[in-house]
Amino acid sequence: MVVDEKYDGVRLEKEMTQEFIDDMIERFKNGKKIHRKYAFQIIKAVKDLVYAEPTMVEVGVKEGTRLTVCGDTHGQFFDLLEIFRLNGYPSDTHAYLFNGDFVDRGSWSTEIALLLYAYKWLRPNGIFLNRGNHETDDMNKVYGFEGECKAKYNETVFKVFSESFSALPLATLIGNKYLVLHGGLFSDDNTTLDDIRKLNRHNQRQPGQQGLMMEMLWTDPQTAPGRGPSKRGVGLQFGPDVTKRFCEKNGLEAIIRSHEVRMEGYEVEHDGRCITVFSAPKYCDTTENKGAFIKIGPELKLEYQVFEAVPHPDIKPMVSDISLS
């Protein structure tokens, strides 16, 4: 595939550059696309990177560095830029973890995915990406991403994105204290971090209706003890006793998850052991919620920062039904 001489953006050679990313951000802000060849290059490079990562990535926060955890961004590109404006862009001393659901619903899902992927390619240890329940084929068909890919690029771009989504890790363990995963905990009390480590996600491209991968992407907390049926029709709900047993058994301080809107952008539940962070403020332009992200330094203390939605071009969300995050 040849890039036409008329293409007015920065050229991408064999390696990602900050210059290309800066130009890409400006193009996306102005309603432009990058060349399809470059989209393919970015997705392929990142698919290879994340495929090689373990199912549960394990990271620390060294002296002089910090890590920021973000929840669902759901195609809200201008709010992602607001996070970076407020909190800084990924760098050698400031890593980000995006906890799934980059795409669907919002109108700039390809822009978010390509920007996060471009940073992942430039700084493999500066951005970590967990898979969410929306990095899946069935959700992308219904909630906008497949259609957006076809409209802005083509069907093949969607297919390579789909392959890259199925390669994403499912969880990140921070400093052996916090397990970060998109949905939540499990139907079986005997599940351990080792079970996550041993899970071969490459044998199962889509999460299906049961099993560890589905539960990691789909489950939700509840206030009542025990477990209950999910309001979503897939997965389950888990109570504070379930979270307590899991954390104690695995030597964790808390789990950090996303997957649900929280009006203040985050919520601490289950006696401090279950933290929800959601980073798409004014979700789908229909909910008056704030967004939030979590800042973690070398002491592994959690600092919550709340932010408001910013204006964006008048393009309606791809899907305004927000009954499922």
C-alpha positions in Angstrom: 0.0 0.0 0.0 1.4 3.4 -1.1 0.8 6.7 0.7 -0.2 9.2 -1.9 2.0 12.3 -2.4 -1.0 14.4 -1.6 -1.2 13.1 2.0 -0.5 16.2 4.1 0.4 14.5 7.4 3.7 13.5 8.9 5.1 10.2 7.4 5.5 7.1 9.4 8.6 5.0 8.6 9.5 1.8 10.4 9.3 3.1 14.0 6.8 5.3 15.8 7.9 8.9 16.6 6.6 11.6 18.9 6.4 13.8 15.9 4.0 11.4 14.2 1.8 11.2 17.4 1.7 15.0 17.8 0.6 15.4 14.2 -1.9 12.5 14.5 -3.5 14.2 17.5 -3.9 17.5 15.6 -5.4 15.6 12.6 -7.9 13.9 14.8 -8.9 17.1 16.6 -9.6 18.6 13.2 -11.7 15.7 11.9 -9.0 14.2 9.7 -7.8 10.6 9.5 -4.3 9.1 9.2 -3.5 7.1 6.1 -4.9 3.6 6.1 -1.4 2.2 5.7 -0.3 3.9 8.9 -3.3 2.5 10.8 -2.4 -1.0 9.7 1.2 -0.4 10.7 0.2 0.8 14.2 -2.2 -2.0 14.9 0.1 -4.7 13.6 3.0 -3.4 15.7 0.9 -3.2 18.9 -0.7 -6.6 18.3 2.7 -8.2 18.3 3.7 -6.3 21.4 0.7 -7.1 23.5 0.5 -10.7 22.3 3.9 -11.3 23.9 2.8 -9.8 27.2 1.5 -12.2 29.9 -2.2 -12.5 30.6 -1.6 -10.7 33.8 1.0 -8.0 33.4 3.0 -7.3 36.6 4.3 -3.8 37.2 5.9 -1.8 39.9 6.2 1.9 40.5 9.9 2.8 40.9 11.3 5.9 42.7 10.9 8.9 40.6 8.1 7.5 38.5 4.3 7.3 38.7 1.4 5.3 37.2 -2.0 6.6 36.3 -5.0 4.2 36.0 -7.9 5.1 33.7 -11.2 3.4 33.3 -13.6 3.3 30.3 -13.0 6.0 27.7 -15.5 4.7 25.2 -14.6 6.7 22.1 -14.6 10.1 24.0 -11.4 11.3 22.4 -11.6 14.9 23.5 -12.0 13.8 27.1 -9.0 11.5 26.7 -7.0 14.6 25.6 -8.3 16.4 28.7 -6.9 13.6 30.9 -3.5 14.1 29.2 -3.8 17.9 29.6 -4.5 17.7 33.3 -2.2 14.9 34.1 0.6 14.8 31.5 1.3 12.6 28.5 2.9 9.2 28.8 6.6 9.4 29.3 9.6 7.5 30.5 8.7 8.4 34.1 4.9 8.5 33.8 3.1 5.3 32.7 -0.6 4.9 32.0 -2.8 1.8 32.4 -6.1 1.9 30.5 -8.5 -0.6 31.9 -10.5 -1.6 28.8 -13.4 -0.2 26.9 -11.5 2.2 24.8 -14.0 1.8 22.0 -17.8 1.7 21.2 -20.5 4.2 22.0 -18.5 7.4 21.6 -17.9 8.8 18.1 -14.1 8.8 18.2 -13.3 5.1 19.0 -10.8 4.7 16.1 -9.0 7.9 17.2 -8.7 6.7 20.8 -7.6 3.2 19.9 -5.0 4.5 17.4 -3.6 7.1 19.8 -3.3 4.6 22.7 -1.7 2.1 20.3 0.7 4.7 18.9 1.9 5.5 22.4 2.2 1.7 23.2 4.4 1.3 20.2 6.5 4.4 21.1 6.8 3.5 24.8 5.9 -0.2 25.4 6.5 0.3 29.2 4.8 3.7 29.2 1.3 2.5 28.4 -0.4 -0.7 29.5 -3.7 -1.9 28.0 -6.2 -4.3 29.7 -9.0 -5.8 27.5 -12.5 -4.7 28.3 -15.8 -6.4 27.4 -16.1 -3.9 24.5 -12.8 -5.1 22.9 -14.8 -8.0 21.5 -16.4 -8.8 18.2 -20.0 -9.1 19.4 -20.0 -5.8 21.2 -18.3 -4.0 18.4 -21.0 -5.1 15.9 -23.8 -3.7 18.1 -22.2 -0.6 19.8 -20.6 1.2 17.0 -16.9 0.4 16.6 -17.2 -2.0 13.6 -19.3 0.5 11.8 -17.0 3.4 12.6 -14.0 1.5 11.4 -15.7 0.7 8.1 -16.9 4.3 7.7 -13.5 5.9 8.5 -11.1 3.2 7.1 -12.4 -0.1 5.9 -13.5 -3.6 7.0 -10.0 -4.9 7.0 -8.9 -2.3 9.6 -11.7 -3.5 11.8 -10.5 -7.1 11.4 -6.9 -6.3 12.3 -8.2 -4.3 15.3 -10.3 -7.3 16.3 -7.2 -9.5 16.2 -5.2 -7.0 18.3 -8.1 -6.8 20.9 -8.0 -10.6 21.3 -4.3 -10.4 22.0 -4.6 -7.8 24.9 -3.8 -8.8 28.5 -6.7 -9.3 30.8 -5.3 -7.9 34.0 -2.5 -5.9 35.6 -1.0 -6.4 39.0 0.5 -3.2 40.5 3.2 -3.6 43.1 1.7 -6.9 44.3 -1.1 -4.8 46.0 -3.7 -3.9 43.4 -5.2 -6.2 40.8 -6.6 -4.1 38.0 -9.1 -5.8 35.6 -12.1 -4.5 33.7 -15.1 -6.3 35.2 -14.5 -8.0 38.5 -14.2 -11.2 40.5 -15.1 -14.8 40.0 -17.8 -17.4 40.6 -15.3 -19.7 42.4 -13.7 -18.7 45.7 -10.7 -20.9 44.9 -9.6 -18.7 41.9 -6.2 -17.2 42.5 -3.7 -14.9 40.8 -1.9 -18.0 39.6 -5.1 -19.0 37.7 -5.0 -15.7 35.9 -1.3 -16.1 35.2 -1.8 -19.5 33.7 -4.9 -18.6 31.6 -4.0 -19.0 27.9 -6.0 -16.2 26.4 -4.6 -16.9 23.0 -6.6 -20.2 22.9 -9.9 -18.2 23.2 -10.3 -15.1 21.0 -13.7 -14.1 22.5 -14.8 -14.3 26.1 -17.9 -16.5 25.6 -20.6 -17.0 28.2 -18.7 -18.6 31.0 -15.2 -19.1 32.4 -12.4 -16.9 33.8 -12.1 -14.6 30.8 -15.8 -13.8 30.7 -15.9 -13.1 34.4 -12.8 -10.9 34.3 -14.5 -8.8 31.6 -18.1 -8.8 32.7 -18.8 -9.1 36.5 -19.9 -6.3 38.8 -19.9 -5.7 42.6 -23.0 -5.7 44.7 -23.7 -4.5 48.2 -25.3 -7.7 49.4 -23.0 -10.5 50.5 -22.5 -13.6 48.4 -23.1 -13.7 44.7 -26.1 -12.8 42.6 -27.3 -12.8 39.0 -26.0 -10.1 36.7 -28.3 -7.3 35.6 -26.5 -7.5 32.2 -27.6 -11.1 31.4 -24.0 -12.2 31.3 -21.6 -12.7 34.2 -22.5 -12.3 37.9 -22.4 -9.9 40.8 -20.1 -10.4 43.8 -20.5 -9.1 47.3 -18.1 -7.6 49.9 -17.4 -11.0 51.5 -16.3 -12.4 48.1 -13.9 -9.4 47.6 -12.5 -9.8 51.1 -11.8 -13.5 50.7 -10.1 -13.0 47.3 -7.9 -10.1 48.6 -6.9 -12.0 51.7 -6.2 -15.2 49.8 -4.0 -13.4 47.2 -2.3 -10.9 49.5 -4.0 -7.9 47.9 -5.0 -4.6 49.3 -7.8 -4.0 46.7 -9.1 -4.7 43.2 -9.4 -1.8 40.8 -12.1 -2.2 38.1 -14.1 -0.2 35.7 -17.1 -1.3 33.6 -19.7 0.9 35.3 -20.6 4.6 35.3 -19.9 6.3 38.6 -21.4 9.7 39.1 -18.3 11.1 40.8 -16.0 9.2 38.3 -15.0 6.7 40.9 -16.3 4.8 43.9 -14.7 2.9 46.8 -16.8 0.0 47.9 -16.5 -3.3 49.9 -14.7 -1.8 52.8 -12.1 -0.2 50.6 -11.3 -3.4 48.8 -13.2 -2.8 45.5 -12.5 0.5 43.6 -14.4 1.4 40.4 -12.8 4.0 38.1 -14.7 5.4 35.0 -13.0 7.9 32.7 -15.8 8.9 30.3 -17.4 12.0 31.8 -20.9 13.0 30.6 -21.1 9.5 29.2 -22.6 9.4 25.7 -23.7 13.0 26.2 -26.7 11.7 28.2 -25.4 11.2 31.8 -24.2 14.0 34.0 -21.4 12.0 35.5 -17.8 13.2 36.1 -14.8 11.2 35.0 -11.8 10.2 37.2 -8.4 8.6 37.1 -6.2 7.2 39.8 -2.6 8.4 40.4 -0.2 5.9 42.0 3.4 6.8 43.2 6.2 4.7 44.6 4.5 4.4 48.0 1.5 2.7 46.2 -1.0 5.1 47.7 -4.0 5.9 45.6 -4.9 9.5 44.7 -8.1 10.1 42.9 -8.5 13.0 40.4 -12.0 13.9 39.2 -12.5 15.9 36.0 -15.4 17.3 33.9 -16.2 16.6 30.2 -14.9 19.1 27.7 -16.7 20.4 24.6 -16.4 18.3 21.4 -17.6 18.6 17.8 -21.3 18.1 17.4 -21.3 14.5 16.4 -23.8 12.3 18.1 -22.6 9.2 20.0 -22.6 6.0 17.8 -25.0 4.3 20.2 -26.9 6.2 22.8 -28.3 3.1 24.6 -26.1 3.1 27.8 -27.7 0.2 29.7 -24.5 -1.8 29.3 -21.1 -0.2 30.0 
